[in-house]
Amino acid sequence: MSETALSARTDIEDKALVRSFSYVNGRWVAAASGDSFAVTDPANGDHLGDVTAMSAEESSAAVDAAQAAFPAWAGLLPQERAAILRRWFELQLEHREDLARIMVLEQGKPISEARGEIDYGAAFVEFYSEEAKRPNIEGVTSHLPDAEVELWREPVGVAALITPWNFPSAMLTRKAAAALAAGCTVVAHPSGETPYSALALAELAERAGIPAGVFNVVTGVAPTVVEPWTRDPRVRALSFTGSTNVGKLLYRQSADTVKRLVMELGGHAPVIVFKGADLDVAVAETIKAKFATSGQDCLGANRIFVERPIYDEFCAKFIDATKSLTVGIGMDDPDIGPLMNASAVQKQEEHVADALEKGAKLACGGKRHPLGPLFYEPTVLVDVPADACIMSEETFGPVAPIAPFDTEDEVVARANDSEYGLVAYLHSHDPHRIYRLSRALQYGMVAVNRTKVTGAPIPFGGTKQSGLGREGARLGMEEFTEIKYVCRDWA
C-alpha cells in the first residue's frame, strides 16, 4: 500500500487501517489493469487517495473464494464463529477513534456522529456474536404416525452485500455480522465515495481471525463489481441499502437466479405533531429527525405536519432551533457538515425553488453556505403545499418542509400518500390516538414522542417501496438462512 493523503495524516494512529486495495481470499489485491478511482474529502475537495477498481472477472474471483470457504465456515461450531465475531467487535471499539476519523474525512459527517456510528455498527457485531449460538433446531408435532419432524435453519451460502456512502461502517457491519453469524460467507461492495471505512473493517476482520475467503471487500465501479454477483447462481442472497431505483435494478438482475433479497431502500418519513404534545420535545426531536447526518438519512424527516392550533408556535420554535444549528467541517464537530456530492446540493436547490414557486414561504436558509460548494444552509419552508416536489420526493438534505393539518383522518391520509413506508414519527400524549395512528400509518417503524428507535435488537425495515426483509434482531440473521424440513420414520 503506497502512502496516501489519508494515511499520512498524523491524527490517524494505526496507518494499516488505511487500505487502497481490495480484500479477497485473505489477501490485499489490486486490479490487474492498474485501474483506480479517486476518493475526495467532501468538505474541501482534497484528494484523500486512489482505491483500486476491480474488473468483473476479479469480482467473480471473490465469489470463487467465498464459495470455496463456505463449507468450512458453515461447519464451525456456532461458538467458534461467535468467538471470532466477538473479537471483531472488540477491535472496532479499540480502534474507534481512527475509524471515526477515516469516516469523517471521506464522508463529511460531524466527528461525534461518526463516533456514534462506529459504536452503533459495532453493536451489531456484538449482538450477532451472541445470536450466532441460537439457530436452534425446532421440533414440530408430527402429523404422521411413527414419524419425527424437525425444522433446521441452515446458511444460504454466499451473500453479496452492497452498502451506501451515508453510513459506510454501520451498514456493512449490520449486514455482514448477521450473514457471518448464520454461517454464510460474504462478498461486499462499498460505495465508491466512501470505500476506506469498509477496507478498514476488512483489516480488523483479518486481525480478528476471520478465515481467508469468508469476508471479502471488492472496490470499483458499482455496475462492474455487482452485476456479476446478481447473475451468479452461487450468490444465494443479496442485501442492499440505497436508493429505490437502484434496488429495483438489482431486483430485476437477481430474478433469473431467484436470490434471497434484503433491501433497505428510500424513505420519506412524515412527522405528525398534535396539539397536546409536549411542544419543546416535539421541536427538539424533529430537529434531530431532520438534520442528523446533514439530512442525508433514509430515516430523515421529509414532511412535517403540525395541527393547526399549535402550528404557528411550532414553526416559530422550529425556525429558531434551525437558525442555531452550526455548519462546518466534520472534525470541528458542527451540527451540519457538507453534503456528499454536487448532485445532492442541486437537489436541495431544486426542491426549494419548486416549493417557493408553488406557494411555500422561506423561513430561513435556502441557499449554499459560503464554506464551500457542497455545504447547504439548514433551511425551513413553511406553508408547503401538497403538490410541491419536496412533499413526494426524498430530499436527502437539510431542508425541512412544514405544513398544517386540521383532522386526524386528513393527516393519516397525507402521511400514507407515499410510495415509501420506512418510518413515521408521531407526537401526541393521547393514548387512544397513539394506538390508532400506530396501526393506521403504513410504515415498517413508528416512533412515538422520540426520534431514535434503531439498534441491534430491533428489526429494521420498511413497507411498500422502502424495501424487503428486515435487518437487525433475530430476524436479520434469519434472512441469511433457509429452513430445512426433516421427517424421519422410526418404524
N, C-alpha and C positions, 0 to 999 in steps of 0.2 A: 504494500500500500504506500503510494507516494504521499508526501505531506500536502495537505490542502489548507486553505484559509481556516477551515473549521478545526482541523486537528492541531493547527498552530496556535490556537487561542490558549492563553495562559489560564483561563478560568475553567477549562475542561481538564481535569486531572488525569483521568485514565485515557490516554490517547488511543489505546487499542479499541475503544468503543466506536471510534470514527472509522468506518469501513466504506470503501468505494467499490468493492467487488460484490458479486452475488455470492450467496452461501448455498452450495449444492453438494449433497453427499458428504458432508463434513469437511468441505474444502472451500476456500475463498477463490473464486474463479472469475476471470474477466472474459468478455466476449472475444471469440477468436478473431472477429473482424476489427477489433480495436474501437468499435463504436462506443460512444458515451453520450451523456446528456448533462447539461449544467444545472446546478441547484443554486438558487439565489436567496438572499435574505429579503423577505417582502418589506421590511421596514425601510431599507435604504438601497436595495438593488445590488448589494455587494455579492460578488461571486464566492460561494462557500466551497465549491469543489465540483468535480465531474465524477459521475457514477456510471459504471458500465451498463451498456444497453444490450441485453442478450437477444439472440436470434430465436426464431420459432423452434428451430431444431434444438437449440440449447435449453429452451424452456421445456421441451418434451423430455430432454435428458433428466431434468429434475423429477419428472413423473417416473421415469425409469428407476431412479434412486429411491423414491418414496415407495414404489411398488415392491422393490426388492427388500426394503427394510420392514415392510408391513408385517409379515408373519412373525418375525422375532419380537417386534414391539407389541403386537396384539397378544403374543403368547406370554409376555411377562406377567407375573403375579400383579394384581392391581396395586398391592402395597409397594411394589418396586417402581411402578410408574408414578405413584403418589409421592414417593421419596424424591424422585428426580424433579418433579414439578415443584415440590416444596423448596428445593434448593434454588430453582429458577426464580421463584418468588422472593426468597431471601436476598439473592443477588440484585434483583431490581431495587429493593429497598436500600441495599448497601450503596448502590450507585445512583440513588435518586437524584442528587443534585446535577451530576453530569448528564443524565438522561433528560432532565428538565431543561437544562441549558441548550442541549442539542435541539430539542423541540422548539424552544423559543426562536432560535436562530433560523431554522428552516420553515417554521410555521407562523411565527409572529405573535403568538398569544402571550399575554402577561405571564411573568415568571411564576406568580402564585397559582395561576390556573394550570400552568404546566406541571408544577409540583403536585397539584391536586390530581391531575390526570395520571401521573405515574403511580400515585397511591391507589387511585381508582382501578387502573389497569392491573396492577399487581394483586389487588384483592380478588380478581377473577382467577388468577393463577393459584392463590391460596385456597379459594373456595373449591376449585376443581381438583386440587391435590387431595382434598378430603373426600370430595364426591366420587373420585376415581375408585374408591373402595366399596362403592354401594350399588353397582349394577347387578342386583341380586336376581337369581332365578326365581320366577314366580310360579307357585303351584296353583293349578286350577282344578276345581272339582270336575271329575271326568263325567262325560255324558255317555260313555261306553262301558259295558261290563268288562271286567278283567283288564282295564287299561289305566295307565297313569299318564297324566297330562302336565306338561311343563312349558313355560314360556321363557326363552333365553334372550337376553339382549347382547348382540354381537356388533363390533365395529363395522361400519360400512366398507372401509378400505381407505383409499387415498382421498383426501379432502383438499379442495382448492379454496383458498381464502383471498379475497380481493378487498383491500382496505383503503379508506379515504384519507385526505390530507387534513381534515379538521380535527380528528382525534387519532394521530398517527401511531400512538403507542397503545392506547386502551382498546381500540377496535381490533388490533391484532391479538392482544392477549385474551380478550373476551372470546374470540373465535378459536384461537389455537389451543388455549388451555382446555376448553371443552372437548375439542376433537382429540387432542392427545390423551386426555383422561379416559376417553371412551375406547382408546386403543387404535385410533386412526393415525396415519402418517399424513404429513402436511406439505403442500406447495403453496407458498404465499407470494402475492404480488402487492407491494405498497405503491401508493401514488407516486408518480414521478416528481411531484412537487415537494414531497417530504419522505424521501427514502432512508435518510440517515437514522431516524428513530427505529425503523424496523431492523436495519442492519445491526444497530447496537443491541437490540434484543436477541438477534441471532448469535452475536458474540457471547452474550450471557447464557444463552441456551447451551452453547458448546461447553462453556465452563461448568454448567450445571450437570453435565453428563448425559444430555440428550444424544442418543447414538446417531452416527452418520446416516443420512438419508431420511431420518424421521421428521426433521424440521428443516425445510428448505425455503430460502427467500430469493426470489428471482426479480431483478430490476430490469427496467427497459420501457419501451413504448407499450402501453397497455394492450392495444389490439394484437400486437405481435406476440406478446407473452401469454395473454389469456386465451385467445381463440384456440390454440392447440389443446388447452385444457378442457374447453367446453366440448370439443369434438372427440376427446379421448375417452373411450368406454372404461378405461381403468380408473379414471377420476369419478368416484361414485357420489360425491357430494360437493356442492359449490355454495359457499357463503359469501355474500356481497353486501357491503354497505356503501351507498352512494345514491345517485340521482335515479328517479323513477325511469327516465328514458333509457339510461344505460342498463338498469335492471331488466327492462323489457327486452332489450337486445340480448342480454345473457340468457334470459328465459328461452328465447327463440333458438339461440345457438345450442342450448343444452337439451332441446327437445328430443333430438334423434337418439341420444344416449340415455334418456329418461333418468336424469340425475335427481338426487335429493337436493332441493334448493332451500336455502335460508337467505332471505333478503330483507334488509332494513333500508327502506327507500326514503322518498321525500316526506316532508311533513308540512302542515300548515295550521299550527296549533292555535285554537281560539282561547282567549282569556275572557271569562264571564264574571262580572262583578255586580252583585245585587246590593240594593240598599239593605242596611242592617249588618253588612260585613264590616269588619274592622278595616277602616279605610287606609290607615297608615300601613298596616300589614299588607293589604292588597296592593298598594303602590310599591312598597319595598319588594314584594315577591314578584310583581310584574316587571319591575326593573331588572331583576335577576333573570327572569324568564326571557326577556327581550334581548338583553345586552351581553350575556355571557358568551365567551368566545367571539366577541365583537359582533354578535348576532349570527355567526356562522355555525349554526347548530340545528340539526333536524328537529330538536325539541324546542327551538326558539319560538317565542310568542309572535305570531304573524298577524293576528286580528284581535283587537282589544275591544270588547263590548261592555259598556257600562250602563246600568239602569239610569234612566233619565233624571230622577230626583237627586242623584248624587253625581251626575255627570260633570257638571262644571267644577265641583270641588275636587273630584278625582283628577280631572285634566290639569287643574292648577298645580296640585301636588306632584303629579307625574312629570309635568314640564319642569318644575323647579328641580326635581331629583335628576332629571336628564341633563339639565344645564350644569349640574355639579359634577358630572362624570368627567374624568380626566382622560386625555388622549396622549399616547406616547409609544415609545419603543418598548418591547416586551421586557427587557432587562431592567427598565425603570419601574416596572410593575404598575402600569396605568390601569384604568378601568377598560379602556378601549385601545386595541392595537391596530395594526394595519389589516386590511383585507388581503386575501390570498393572491389575487391577480387582477389585472385590468378589467376583465370581463365582469368581475364581481362589483367593482366600483361603477361600471357602466350600468349595471342592473339597478343599483340604488338610484342613480340619476334618472333612469327611465321611469322607474316606479314613482318617484317623487313628482316628476313632470306630468305624468299621466294623472295622478291623483289631483294635483292642483288644477289641471285643465278641466277635470270633471267636477270641481267644486269644493274640494278639501281646502283646509286652511293650514298654512305652515306656521307652527308654533315655535319651533327652534330648529337650528341646524339647516340641513337642506343643501349642503354643498361639500366639495372636497375640503379636507383640512390642510392648512399650509405646511404641515410636517412633511408631506411627500405625496406622490401620485396615487399610492394605494391606501391612504388614510381618508376616511369619510366621517364627517361630523355626526355625533349622535343626534338623531332627528325625530321630531314628533309631528305627526299630521293629525289634525282633529276634524271632526265632522266629515269623515271619509265616506263617500257614497259606496253603495254595494257594487256598482259596476266598475269601480277603479280596479286596475290590474292587480294592485297590491292585496286586494281582498280575495283574490282567487289564485294568485301565483306565489310560490315560495320566494321570499325576498333574500334570505340568507345574508343579512347585513344589518347595520344599526339604525334601521328606520322603523318607527313604531306608529301604526295607524290606529286611531281610536274613533269609535262611533257609538252613538247612544242607542238604547233599545227601550221598549215600553212594556212588553209582556214576556212571560216565561216561554210560551209557545213560539213566539216570534224569534227569540234568541236561540232556542234549540234548533229551529229550522235553519237559521242563518249559519249557526256553527256546523251543522251537519251537511250544509250545502258545499261540499268539497269532495274532490276525488281522493283526498288524503284522509287518514284516520290513525295517526300515530299517538298523539297525546292531546288532552284538553285540560285547561286549568279553570277551576271553579272557586269563587269566593262567596261564601254565604255562611250564616250561622243558623239557618233554618234546617233542622234535621230532616224534615219531610222533603224539602226542596233538594237537599243534598242527595238523598236517596233517589228521588225521581230523576234528577239530571244525571247522576252516575249511571243509571240504567239507560236513559234516553240518548245520551251522547254516543255517537258511533265512532268510538276511538278505542284503541287497544289499551290505553292507560288513561286514568283520570286522576289528577292531583287536586286535592281539596284544601284550600287555605294554605298552600305551600307550593314551592317550586321543585325542590329536589325530591325525587322519588326513586331514582335509579340506583342500582347496586348489584353486586354479585348474586345475592339470594333471590332476586325477583326476575320474572320472565319479561324481558324487554321485547316489544314488537308492536306492530300496528295492524289495522284492518284496511280493507279496500286497496288502493294503490300505494299504500305505505309499506307494503311488504308481505312476506310469507314467513311463517315459523316464528320461533322465539329464541332469544339469546339470554344467557344467564339462567340461574336456578337449575334445578334438576332437569327441566325441560330442555335447556340449552345443550346439555350433554346427550340427551336422548335424540336430538336432531341428527347426531352422527352415529346412530345405531339402527340396526334392523332387529325386528322381533322374529325369532325362530321358534316355531311351534313343534314340540316333540311329543309324540304319542307312542307309549311303549305298552306292548302286550305282555303281561306276565303269565298268561296261561301256558 
